[in-house]
């Protein structure tokens, strides 16, 4: 291989990965300008700053075929409102160390009290399933506490 020196300034394929992103299908690094994208419904997707964008996932792909495969995958994924509500509740309570009344949880998360309760119940059911399958996170059984 011939050493032709560093890439030209502004070349997104050089050492600077700032102008690159990954294909969600194959993981290939692709220059931002060459990426294809689509917005799909996904109840597990929470936007970091705008709750109105919750439930929407941006897919990135390196080719039309990979984008089509990703869209097809999400087309068959069921949208579960309780999953989205659970995420909103978790985001709202991330900085809370003390128990919070459900009315406050609802207000902080932008949900109705019924939605907040359903989100908490969905989250707790997934946590119980996880514990049944894998045990307690620190390796201790619940009976030891």
C-alpha angles and dihedrals in degrees: 000000000000121000106227096172132250120335117266117271112277094021104144091203093062128092091292106087092189092103094047136084134175130256106244089216105048104008094237116154109244132183110255091239091058098047122111119211143193135182114227135176113260123165091203093059117100121180112229096226111010118058089191087069094054113122093034123102126194112220120201125199140176095221143020090251093053092046091050091050091051093048090049090051092053092043087065095044111099116234107232111195092197089058090055092046090050090054092049090050092049091049091049092049098042093106097037118104098175130061112276125207113247090242089060091044089054093049094046093048097042092240134122115256089252091053092047091052091048090049092050091048092049091050093047092049091053090048091052091049090050093050092048090052102039107014126232116339094241094047096255125118116241090242090068094068 
